[in-house]
């Protein structure tokens, strides 16, 4: 598990949430969609880290 990679995933998720809220407040659907996409990317990155951890544990 890379703590740095997990931190990047969390940061991407937070960035996406903020952008989505800004899109909601300003009424900009493009900002909202980009924010949702960043959140999905953060979730995928976090999932990748979970798989890496599972593989490392299985190989022990």
N, C-alpha and C positions, 0 to 999 in steps of 0.2 A: 504494500500500500504506500502510495506516495502522498504524504501529507500536503505537499505543494499542489499536486494535481487535484486533490479533494478541495483544497482552498480555492483553486481556480474554478472548479465546478460550482461551488457555493457562491462565489463572486459573480459568476455568469448568471446564475439564477436570480440573485438579488438585483443585478443590473437589469435583467429582463422584467422583473416585477415593477421596478421603478419606471422603466420606459412604458410599460403597459398602463400604469396609473396616469402617467403624463398624457398618454394617448387618450385615455378616458376623460381626463379633465379638459384637455384642449379640443376634444372631439375629432382627433386625428386617427382615423382607422389604420393608417399605415404604421404609425408609431405603436399603436396597440398590437398590431400583428407582429411587428418586429420584436416587441417585448415578449410576446408569447413564444416566439421562435427561440429567443435567447433562453427562456426558461426551459424549453424542451431540450435545448443543447446542454444546459447545465445538468438536467436529469439524466441524459444519455452519458455524459462524462462521469457522473457519479455511479451510474450502472456499470460502466467499464471498470472503474476502480473496484467495485464489488466483485466483479468477475475475476479480476487480477488477484484479489485476496483469496477467493475461493480456489483458484488454481494453485496458488502458493501453498495454501493449507492442505490441499489434496496431495501435493508432491512431497510433503514432509514425512 
